[in-house]
Amino acid sequence: MSVSSNNTGGAAKGGLGFISKYLTVWILLAMAAGIILGNVYPQIVPILDSVRIEEVSLPIAIGLIWMMYPPLAAVKYEELSRLRQQGRALGLSLVQNWLVGPVLMFALAWLLLPDLPEYRIGLIMIGLARCIAMVLVWNQLAGGDNELCAVLVALNSIFQVIFYSVLAYVFVTVLSGWIGGATAGVVVNVSIWQVAKAVFIYLGIPFLGGIITRAAGLRLKGKDWYDNVFMKKLGPTALVGLLFTIIVMFSLKGEYIVALPLDVLRIAIPLLVYFVLMFAISFFMSYKLGFRYADSTTLSFTAASNNFELAIAVSVAVFTIGSGEAFAAVVGPLIEVPVMLALVHVARRISLRWYHPDGRPGYMPVVSGPGGRP
């Protein structure tokens, strides 16, 4: 993928890579392939279950870990040294990612899916998983600050390893238990250990692998080779793990897929509202605090995007691969990709109307004609 970035003002010019551009199409095809496979070869279920590591089959475990490894190997952990230089931006990002995002998704899940606890929990799992991969793409396309984005991605990766299991327990068991016990009578008990074990396996292992891979690659071949040669080959392979997992999930849920269109719609509505609101809230906060366009864009896309790979992995490990929670997590990227692409265009329009050409915030009426901005 070739994308040029402007870190002072305006938006980036360039195109989305072929694989990323049609990610929604690949996911839909994988869903269809899974449904066909499950109906044509029903014996595939015992085959997949024959080799297991506790609750998860070994083939699924390999697929889940692999889809996490390439994006974590791409994280620029060395950029964490810039934390002190980005104090205000980091503080705002932590509020947006680890307070506003989880609370907003939790509220939307309960408001819009009060009668579907499995899907509701799947959405909560998505809301807790902050984006560490695709946000780099959206940020580049919209003209964000690539260095700041690298720092935020590295920071979110570390925060997820440390806090994801605790937050999942608080939101899914404690808070949902309070609300469910009083209204719906539905209480779901998810222990910190259950989620922590899943996070360690599906995030901890690829996280350590990513750190080791990047450290060794930079030391042996240099940054330019690692980012522009090695990662361009390794990065797209994460899609293989994701699509493999989706195919298996849908092959195991053949009879359940009859209700797929309505279920997807019910899950898609809170996701759509969440992505748009998180982007709008984060951009408004950044603008009001005086951040330049590049920083505001980076903060907004980092807050609005989610790590659906982690949400899928944890949902599969904790609730099983055929669960509604895992199904809801799979719908996440199906909705996120087209919405984020649309928000890239929104960010470009914002850069023309609400920011000066040098990136400073300030209302700028769009002037057409000679000498004016398009």
C-alpha positions in Angstrom: 0.0 0.0 0.0 1.3 3.4 -0.9 0.0 6.3 1.1 1.5 9.8 1.4 0.9 11.7 4.6 0.7 15.3 5.5 1.2 15.9 9.2 0.5 19.6 9.2 -2.8 20.1 7.6 -5.1 18.8 5.0 -5.6 15.1 4.3 -3.5 12.4 2.9 -3.6 11.4 -0.7 -3.3 7.8 -1.7 -5.3 4.6 -1.9 -6.2 1.7 0.3 -4.4 -1.5 -0.5 -6.3 -4.2 -2.5 -6.6 -6.5 0.5 -7.7 -3.9 3.0 -10.0 -2.1 0.5 -12.1 -5.3 0.0 -11.9 -6.7 3.5 -15.7 -6.6 3.9 -16.0 -8.6 0.7 -13.5 -11.2 1.9 -15.4 -11.6 5.2 -18.7 -12.0 3.5 -17.1 -14.7 1.2 -15.6 -16.4 4.2 -19.1 -16.5 5.9 -20.6 -18.0 2.7 -17.8 -20.5 2.4 -18.3 -21.6 6.0 -22.1 -22.0 5.6 -21.6 -24.1 2.4 -18.8 -26.2 4.0 -20.9 -26.9 7.1 -23.8 -28.1 5.1 -21.9 -30.1 2.4 -19.4 -31.7 4.9 -21.1 -31.9 8.3 -18.4 -34.3 9.4 -16.0 -31.4 9.6 -17.1 -30.6 13.2 -15.7 -33.7 14.8 -12.6 -33.4 12.7 -11.9 -29.8 14.1 -12.8 -31.0 17.6 -10.5 -34.0 17.5 -7.3 -32.0 18.3 -7.9 -29.7 21.2 -6.1 -27.5 23.7 -8.7 -27.3 26.5 -11.8 -25.8 25.0 -10.4 -24.7 21.7 -9.3 -27.0 18.8 -5.7 -26.7 17.8 -6.4 -25.5 14.2 -8.6 -22.7 15.6 -6.0 -21.7 18.1 -3.3 -21.5 15.4 -5.6 -19.3 13.3 -6.5 -17.0 16.1 -2.9 -16.5 17.2 -1.7 -15.9 13.7 -4.2 -13.2 12.9 -2.9 -11.3 16.0 0.8 -11.8 15.3 1.4 -9.7 12.1 -0.3 -6.5 13.4 1.6 -6.8 16.7 4.9 -7.4 14.8 4.2 -4.1 13.0 3.8 -2.0 16.2 6.7 0.5 16.6 7.4 -0.3 20.2 10.6 1.9 20.0 8.3 4.9 19.6 7.2 4.6 23.2 10.3 6.7 24.0 8.3 9.7 22.7 5.6 9.4 25.4 6.9 12.4 27.3 6.7 14.6 24.2 3.0 13.7 23.7 1.7 14.2 27.2 -1.5 16.0 26.4 -2.4 13.8 23.4 -1.7 10.6 25.4 -3.8 11.8 28.3 -6.7 12.6 26.0 -6.3 9.3 24.1 -6.4 7.3 27.4 -9.7 9.0 28.3 -11.2 8.4 24.9 -10.0 4.7 24.5 -10.3 3.4 28.0 -13.2 5.4 29.5 -15.4 6.9 26.8 -15.2 4.0 24.4 -16.0 1.1 26.7 -18.8 3.0 28.5 -20.4 4.1 25.3 -20.4 0.5 23.8 -21.7 -0.9 27.1 -24.6 1.7 27.1 -25.5 1.0 23.4 -25.3 -2.7 23.9 -27.8 -2.6 26.8 -30.0 0.0 25.2 -30.3 -1.7 21.7 -29.9 -5.4 22.6 -31.6 -5.8 26.0 -33.2 -9.1 24.9 -30.1 -10.6 23.3 -27.5 -11.2 26.1 -25.0 -13.2 24.0 -24.8 -10.5 21.2 -24.7 -7.8 23.9 -21.7 -9.3 25.6 -20.0 -9.8 22.2 -20.4 -6.0 21.6 -19.0 -5.2 25.0 -16.0 -7.4 24.2 -15.4 -5.4 21.1 -15.8 -2.1 22.9 -13.0 -3.1 25.3 -10.6 -4.1 22.6 -8.8 -1.0 21.4 -7.5 -0.9 17.8 -3.9 -1.8 17.2 -3.8 -2.6 13.4 -6.3 -1.2 10.9 -6.2 2.3 12.6 -2.7 2.7 11.0 -4.5 2.5 7.6 -7.3 4.9 8.4 -4.9 7.4 10.0 -2.6 7.4 6.9 -5.5 7.8 4.5 -7.0 10.7 6.5 -3.6 12.5 6.9 -3.1 11.9 10.6 0.2 12.0 12.5 1.8 8.6 11.8 4.4 8.9 14.6 1.7 9.7 17.2 -0.4 6.9 15.9 2.5 4.5 16.3 2.9 5.6 19.9 -0.8 5.2 20.7 -0.9 1.8 19.1 2.1 0.6 21.1 0.5 2.0 24.3 -2.9 0.4 23.6 -1.2 -2.9 23.0 0.4 -2.9 26.4 -2.8 -1.6 28.1 -4.7 -4.5 26.6 -2.4 -7.1 27.9 -2.6 -5.6 31.4 -6.2 -4.4 31.7 -8.4 -6.2 29.2 -9.3 -9.1 31.5 -10.0 -6.8 34.4 -12.3 -4.6 32.4 -14.1 -7.5 30.8 -14.9 -8.9 34.3 -16.1 -5.4 35.5 -18.3 -4.7 32.4 -19.6 -8.2 31.7 -20.0 -9.7 35.1 -20.2 -6.9 37.7 -22.0 -4.0 35.8 -24.1 -6.3 33.6 -25.0 -8.3 36.7 -26.3 -5.2 38.4 -28.4 -4.2 35.4 -29.5 -7.7 34.5 -30.4 -8.6 38.0 -32.7 -5.6 38.3 -34.3 -5.7 34.8 -33.7 -8.6 32.5 -32.8 -11.2 35.1 -29.8 -12.2 33.1 -26.5 -12.4 34.9 -23.4 -13.6 33.0 -20.4 -14.6 35.2 -17.1 -14.3 33.5 -14.1 -14.7 35.8 -11.0 -12.5 35.5 -9.0 -15.8 35.1 -11.1 -17.0 32.1 -10.4 -13.8 30.2 -6.8 -13.4 31.4 -6.0 -16.9 30.2 -7.5 -16.1 26.8 -5.7 -12.8 26.6 -2.4 -14.4 27.5 -2.7 -17.1 24.9 -4.2 -15.0 22.0 -2.7 -11.6 22.8 0.3 -12.4 25.1 1.9 -15.0 22.8 1.7 -12.9 19.6 2.6 -9.8 21.6 5.8 -11.3 22.8 6.4 -12.8 19.3 5.8 -9.3 17.8 8.3 -7.6 20.1 11.0 -10.3 19.5 10.4 -10.2 15.8 10.6 -6.5 15.5 13.7 -6.2 17.8 15.5 -8.9 15.8 14.5 -7.5 12.5 15.6 -4.0 13.3 18.9 -5.2 14.7 19.7 -7.5 11.8 18.3 -5.7 8.7 17.4 -2.2 9.8 14.1 -0.2 10.1 13.6 0.5 6.4 13.8 -3.2 5.4 11.6 -4.3 8.3 8.8 -1.8 7.7 8.9 -1.6 3.9 9.9 -5.2 2.9 9.3 -7.7 5.7 6.0 -6.2 7.0 4.6 -5.7 3.6 4.9 -9.5 3.1 4.0 -10.6 6.7 1.1 -8.1 7.3 -1.4 -9.3 4.8 -1.1 -12.9 6.1 -3.1 -11.9 9.2 -6.1 -12.0 6.9 -5.6 -15.7 6.4 -6.0 -16.3 10.1 -9.0 -14.1 10.3 -10.8 -15.7 7.3 -9.9 -19.2 8.4 -11.5 -18.5 11.8 -14.6 -17.1 10.2 -15.0 -20.0 7.9 -14.7 -22.5 10.7 -17.2 -20.5 12.9 -19.8 -20.4 10.3 -19.3 -24.0 9.3 -20.1 -25.0 12.9 -23.3 -22.8 13.0 -25.1 -24.0 9.8 -28.6 -24.3 11.3 -28.2 -21.1 13.2 -27.4 -19.0 10.1 -31.0 -19.2 8.9 -31.6 -16.1 11.0 -28.4 -14.4 9.8 -29.8 -11.3 8.1 -31.9 -10.2 11.0 -29.2 -11.0 13.6 -26.5 -9.1 11.6 -28.8 -6.1 11.4 -29.5 -6.1 15.2 -25.7 -6.3 15.9 -24.9 -3.7 13.1 -27.1 -0.9 14.5 -25.2 -0.4 17.8 -21.9 -0.9 16.1 -22.7 1.8 13.5 -23.9 4.2 16.1 -20.8 3.5 18.2 -18.3 4.1 15.4 -19.9 7.4 14.4 -20.4 8.7 17.9 -16.8 7.8 19.0 -15.3 9.5 16.0 -17.5 12.6 16.5 -17.0 12.8 20.2 -13.2 12.3 19.9 -12.8 14.8 17.1 -14.9 17.4 19.0 -12.8 16.9 22.2 -9.6 17.2 20.2 -10.7 20.3 18.3 -11.9 22.1 21.4 -8.6 21.4 23.2 -6.7 23.0 20.3 -5.1 20.0 18.7 -3.9 20.4 15.1 -5.7 18.5 12.4 -3.1 15.7 12.2 -3.2 15.0 15.9 -7.0 15.3 16.1 -7.4 12.8 13.2 -5.1 10.3 14.9 -6.8 10.6 18.2 -10.2 10.2 16.6 -9.5 7.2 14.5 -7.6 5.5 17.4 -10.6 6.0 19.6 -13.3 5.0 17.1 -11.5 1.8 15.8 -11.5 -1.5 17.6 -9.3 -4.6 17.8 -11.8 -7.1 16.5 -9.2 -9.8 16.3 -8.8 -9.8 20.1 -12.6 -9.6 20.6 -13.0 -12.7 18.4 -10.2 -14.6 20.1 -11.4 -14.0 23.6 -15.0 -14.6 22.7 -14.1 -17.9 21.1 -11.9 -19.0 24.0 -14.3 -18.0 26.8 -17.7 -18.7 25.2 -16.8 -21.3 22.5 -16.6 -20.9 18.8 -20.3 -21.5 18.2 -21.5 -18.9 20.7 -23.5 -15.7 20.0 -20.7 -13.7 21.6 -18.2 -15.0 19.0 -20.8 -14.4 16.2 -21.2 -10.7 17.3 -17.5 -10.3 17.4 -17.2 -11.5 13.8 -19.8 -9.0 12.6 -17.5 -6.2 14.0 -15.1 -5.9 11.1 -17.9 -6.4 8.7 -19.4 -3.1 9.8 -16.2 -1.3 10.9 -14.3 -1.4 7.6 -16.9 0.4 5.4 -17.8 2.9 8.2 -14.1 3.8 8.8 -13.6 4.3 5.0 -16.6 6.7 5.1 -15.1 8.5 8.1 -11.9 9.0 6.2 -13.8 11.1 3.7 -15.5 13.0 6.6 -12.1 13.8 8.1 -10.9 15.2 4.8 -14.0 17.5 4.6 -13.4 18.6 8.2 -9.8 19.5 7.4 -11.0 21.9 4.7 -13.7 23.6 6.8 -12.5 23.6 10.4 -8.7 23.8 10.1 -6.2 26.3 8.5 -4.0 25.0 5.7 -1.1 24.6 8.3 -3.3 22.4 10.5 -4.3 24.9 13.2 -7.9 24.6 14.3 -10.2 27.4 13.2 -13.3 27.8 11.0 -12.4 28.2 7.4 -15.2 28.9 4.9 -14.8 26.8 1.8 -14.1 29.2 -1.1 -14.6 28.1 -4.7 -13.1 29.6 -7.8 -9.6 31.0 -8.6 -7.4 31.0 -5.5 -9.9 29.3 -3.4 -9.8 25.8 -1.8 -11.8 23.1 -3.5 
